[in-house]
Amino acid sequence: MFRYLFIAVLALALFVFPKAVYADDTDLQQLMQDARTGSSTAQYLLGMKYLEGGGVAQDPAAASQWLTEAASRGHEEALKMLSDIPFHETNDINLLQRLANSGNPYALMRLGEIYYKGEGVAQDMVTAYVCFALAAMRLPSGESKNNAIIARVRVSASLTEEQLFEGKQRVTARRKEWR
Protein backbone atom coordinates (compact mmCIF):
# COMPACT_ATOMS: atom_id res chain seq x y z
CA MET A 1 0.00 0.00 0.00
CA PHE A 2 2.80 2.41 1.01
CA ARG A 3 4.62 1.61 -2.21
CA TYR A 4 1.63 2.60 -4.39
CA LEU A 5 1.11 5.79 -2.40
CA PHE A 6 4.79 6.73 -2.86
CA ILE A 7 4.61 6.12 -6.63
CA ALA A 8 1.42 8.17 -6.92
CA VAL A 9 2.95 11.10 -5.02
CA LEU A 10 6.14 10.91 -7.11
CA ALA A 11 4.16 10.85 -10.37
CA LEU A 12 2.07 13.81 -9.22
CA ALA A 13 5.23 15.77 -8.27
CA LEU A 14 6.81 15.09 -11.67
CA PHE A 15 3.62 16.14 -13.40
CA VAL A 16 3.21 19.37 -11.38
CA PHE A 17 6.88 20.42 -11.21
CA PRO A 18 7.29 21.56 -14.86
CA LYS A 19 4.22 23.77 -14.50
CA ALA A 20 5.64 25.34 -11.34
CA VAL A 21 8.91 26.10 -13.13
CA TYR A 22 7.03 27.63 -16.04
CA ALA A 23 4.95 29.76 -13.67
CA ASP A 24 8.13 30.97 -11.93
CA ASP A 25 9.75 31.86 -15.27
CA THR A 26 6.64 33.74 -16.38
CA ASP A 27 6.43 35.52 -13.03
CA LEU A 28 10.11 36.44 -13.24
CA GLN A 29 9.70 37.84 -16.74
CA GLN A 30 6.69 39.88 -15.62
CA LEU A 31 8.60 41.07 -12.55
CA MET A 32 11.54 42.20 -14.72
CA GLN A 33 9.20 44.01 -17.09
CA ASP A 34 7.44 45.78 -14.20
CA ALA A 35 10.79 46.70 -12.63
CA ARG A 36 12.06 48.16 -15.90
CA THR A 37 8.92 50.28 -16.25
CA GLY A 38 9.40 51.80 -12.80
CA SER A 39 7.40 49.75 -10.30
CA SER A 40 9.22 50.20 -6.98
CA THR A 41 7.61 47.04 -5.59
CA ALA A 42 8.82 45.01 -8.57
CA GLN A 43 12.28 46.58 -8.27
CA TYR A 44 12.39 45.66 -4.57
CA LEU A 45 11.24 42.07 -5.22
CA LEU A 46 13.73 41.66 -8.08
CA GLY A 47 16.51 43.05 -5.90
CA MET A 48 15.61 40.54 -3.19
CA LYS A 49 15.63 37.69 -5.73
CA TYR A 50 19.15 38.67 -6.82
CA LEU A 51 20.25 39.10 -3.21
CA GLU A 52 18.99 35.69 -2.11
CA GLY A 53 19.38 33.82 -5.39
CA GLY A 54 15.65 33.10 -5.61
CA GLY A 55 14.91 31.91 -9.14
CA VAL A 56 17.95 33.76 -10.50
CA ALA A 57 21.69 33.47 -10.00
CA GLN A 58 22.75 35.28 -6.84
CA ASP A 59 24.19 38.65 -7.90
CA PRO A 60 24.91 41.25 -5.19
CA ALA A 61 25.63 43.99 -7.76
CA ALA A 62 22.27 43.49 -9.49
CA ALA A 63 20.58 43.28 -6.07
CA SER A 64 22.12 46.60 -5.08
CA GLN A 65 21.10 48.19 -8.38
CA TRP A 66 17.44 47.12 -8.11
CA LEU A 67 17.16 47.88 -4.39
CA THR A 68 18.68 51.32 -4.99
CA GLU A 69 16.16 51.96 -7.79
CA ALA A 70 13.29 50.96 -5.50
CA ALA A 71 14.65 53.05 -2.62
CA SER A 72 15.05 56.08 -4.87
CA ARG A 73 11.31 55.77 -5.57
CA GLY A 74 10.57 55.75 -1.84
CA HIS A 75 10.16 52.01 -1.18
CA GLU A 76 10.69 51.74 2.59
CA GLU A 77 11.68 48.05 2.69
CA ALA A 78 14.30 48.67 0.00
CA LEU A 79 15.69 51.51 2.12
CA LYS A 80 16.01 49.11 5.05
CA MET A 81 17.67 46.41 2.93
CA LEU A 82 20.28 48.87 1.70
CA SER A 83 21.53 49.46 5.23
CA ASP A 84 24.51 47.13 4.75
CA ILE A 85 25.38 47.82 1.13
CA PRO A 86 28.33 50.18 0.48
CA PHE A 87 27.75 53.18 -1.81
CA HIS A 88 31.13 53.82 -3.37
CA GLU A 89 29.92 55.31 -6.63
CA THR A 90 26.41 56.69 -6.28
CA ASN A 91 25.86 60.44 -6.39
CA ASP A 92 22.09 60.36 -5.81
CA ILE A 93 22.04 62.96 -3.03
CA ASN A 94 18.34 62.48 -2.25
CA LEU A 95 18.71 58.71 -1.82
CA LEU A 96 21.90 59.11 0.20
CA GLN A 97 20.24 61.72 2.44
CA ARG A 98 17.27 59.43 3.14
CA LEU A 99 19.57 56.52 3.92
CA ALA A 100 21.86 58.70 6.03
CA ASN A 101 18.90 60.08 7.96
CA SER A 102 17.96 56.53 8.87
CA GLY A 103 21.53 55.92 10.09
CA ASN A 104 23.04 54.04 7.16
CA PRO A 105 26.80 54.36 7.79
CA TYR A 106 27.77 53.67 4.18
CA ALA A 107 25.48 56.43 2.92
CA LEU A 108 26.95 58.74 5.58
CA MET A 109 30.44 57.89 4.38
CA ARG A 110 29.56 58.58 0.74
CA LEU A 111 27.83 61.86 1.65
CA GLY A 112 30.92 62.87 3.59
CA GLU A 113 33.04 62.29 0.50
CA ILE A 114 30.63 64.26 -1.68
CA TYR A 115 30.59 67.27 0.66
CA TYR A 116 34.35 67.07 1.25
CA LYS A 117 35.08 67.17 -2.48
CA GLY A 118 32.13 69.33 -3.51
CA GLU A 119 30.90 66.74 -6.04
CA GLY A 120 27.72 68.27 -7.47
CA VAL A 121 27.15 70.31 -4.28
CA ALA A 122 28.88 73.25 -2.66
CA GLN A 123 31.87 72.05 -0.68
CA ASP A 124 30.85 71.95 3.00
CA MET A 125 33.57 70.82 5.37
CA VAL A 126 31.36 70.96 8.48
CA THR A 127 28.77 68.66 6.88
CA ALA A 128 31.58 66.37 5.70
CA TYR A 129 32.89 66.24 9.28
CA VAL A 130 29.42 65.41 10.62
CA CYS A 131 28.93 62.63 8.07
CA PHE A 132 32.34 61.06 8.71
CA ALA A 133 31.91 61.29 12.50
CA LEU A 134 28.47 59.66 12.42
CA ALA A 135 29.68 56.98 10.00
CA ALA A 136 32.62 56.20 12.30
CA MET A 137 30.21 55.77 15.21
CA ARG A 138 27.88 53.43 13.32
CA LEU A 139 30.27 51.27 11.30
CA PRO A 140 31.43 47.94 12.70
CA SER A 141 35.11 47.58 13.54
CA GLY A 142 37.27 47.14 10.50
CA GLU A 143 38.69 48.94 7.51
CA SER A 144 35.57 51.00 6.74
CA LYS A 145 35.38 52.29 10.32
CA ASN A 146 39.09 53.13 10.24
CA ASN A 147 38.62 55.01 6.96
CA ALA A 148 35.74 57.02 8.48
CA ILE A 149 37.86 57.92 11.51
CA ILE A 150 40.79 58.98 9.33
CA ALA A 151 38.47 61.07 7.13
CA ARG A 152 36.93 62.74 10.21
CA VAL A 153 40.38 63.61 11.58
CA ARG A 154 41.54 64.87 8.17
CA VAL A 155 38.51 67.15 7.85
CA SER A 156 38.66 68.37 11.46
CA ALA A 157 42.23 69.58 10.87
CA SER A 158 40.92 72.03 8.26
CA LEU A 159 38.08 73.42 10.42
CA THR A 160 38.17 76.51 12.60
CA GLU A 161 37.30 76.11 16.27
CA GLU A 162 33.83 77.51 15.61
CA GLN A 163 33.23 75.12 12.72
CA LEU A 164 34.45 72.16 14.76
CA PHE A 165 32.15 73.16 17.63
CA GLU A 166 29.20 73.41 15.21
CA GLY A 167 30.05 70.00 13.75
CA LYS A 168 30.22 68.38 17.17
CA GLN A 169 26.86 69.92 18.12
CA ARG A 170 25.28 68.54 14.95
CA VAL A 171 26.74 65.09 15.64
CA THR A 172 25.36 65.14 19.20
CA ALA A 173 21.92 66.26 18.00
CA ARG A 174 21.76 63.52 15.36
CA ARG A 175 22.80 60.84 17.84
CA LYS A 176 19.97 61.92 20.15
CA GLU A 177 17.48 61.65 17.26
CA TRP A 178 18.56 58.04 16.58
CA ARG A 179 18.08 56.88 20.17
Sequence and secondary structure as in RCSB ss.txt:
>XXXX:A:sequence
MFRYLFIAVLALALFVFPKAVYADDTDLQQLMQDARTGSSTAQYLLGMKYLEGGGVAQDPAAASQWLTEAASRGH
EEALKMLSDIPFHETNDINLLQRLANSGNPYALMRLGEIYYKGEGVAQDMVTAYVCFALAAMRLPSGESKNNAII
ARVRVSASLTEEQLFEGKQRVTARRKEWR
>XXXX:A:secstr
 HHHHHHHHHHHHHHHHHHHHHHHHHHHHHHHHHHHTT HHHHHHHHHHHHHTSSS   HHHHHHHHHHHHHTT 
HHHHHHGGGS  SS   HHHHHHHHHTT HHHHHHHHHHHHHTSSS   HHHHHHHHHHHHHHS TTHHHHHHHH
HHHHHHTTS HHHHHHHHHHHHHHHHHH 
